[in-house]
Amino acid sequence: MSVAELKEQVDQLSAEDQYFLAAYLHHKLHANEKAEAEDLEERMRQMDGGDKVLLRTFLRIHEDLAKAGV
C-alpha cells in the first residue's frame, strides 16, 4: 500500500480513530528508544572498562578489509 493510499484511508477515519492511529504511530516510532539507550549505556560501560580499539588500529583493519574487497 502506498503512502497516498494510506493518506486516503486515514482521511476517511473518524477523528477518534485518527487520534488512536497517531498514538499508535508515535509508539511505533519510539518503541526502540529505551532499548537503544540501554544498549548504548552498556557499550559505554564496556569502553570505560577498556574494551576499545585505537583509531590507528581501526584504520589499519579498515584498510586491510578494503584491500581484501570486504
C-alpha positions in Angstrom: 0.0 0.0 0.0 1.4 3.4 -1.0 1.6 6.4 1.3 -1.0 8.1 -0.9 -3.4 5.2 -0.3 -2.7 5.3 3.4 -3.5 9.0 3.5 -6.8 8.4 1.7 -7.7 5.7 4.2 -6.7 7.9 7.2 -8.8 10.8 5.8 -11.8 8.5 5.9 -11.3 7.6 9.6 -13.2 9.3 12.4 -11.4 11.9 14.4 -11.2 9.4 17.3 -9.7 6.7 15.1 -7.2 9.2 13.7 -6.2 10.1 17.2 -5.6 6.4 18.1 -3.7 5.9 14.9 -1.5 8.9 15.7 -0.8 7.5 19.2 0.0 4.0 17.7 2.4 5.5 15.1 4.1 7.6 17.8 4.5 4.5 19.9 5.9 2.5 17.0 8.4 5.3 16.2 9.7 5.5 19.8 9.3 1.9 20.9 13.0 1.0 20.5 14.5 4.2 22.0 14.7 2.7 25.5 16.4 -0.5 24.3 18.8 1.6 22.1 19.7 3.8 25.1 20.3 0.8 27.2 22.5 -0.8 24.5 24.5 2.4 24.2 24.9 2.6 28.0 26.3 -1.0 28.0 28.7 -0.2 25.2 29.9 2.9 27.0 30.5 0.8 30.2 32.5 -1.7 28.1 34.6 1.1 26.6 35.1 2.6 30.1 36.3 -0.8 31.2 39.0 -0.8 28.5 37.1 -2.7 25.7 38.1 -0.3 22.9 40.2 -0.1 19.7 42.7 2.6 19.0 41.9 4.7 15.9 45.1 3.7 14.2 44.3 0.0 14.7 40.8 0.6 13.4 42.1 2.4 10.3 44.6 -0.4 9.6 41.9 -3.1 9.9 39.6 -1.0 7.7 42.3 -0.6 5.1 43.1 -4.3 5.2 39.5 -5.2 4.7 39.1 -2.7 1.8 42.1 -4.2 0.1 40.6 -7.7 0.5 37.4 -6.3 -1.1 35.3 -6.7 2.1 
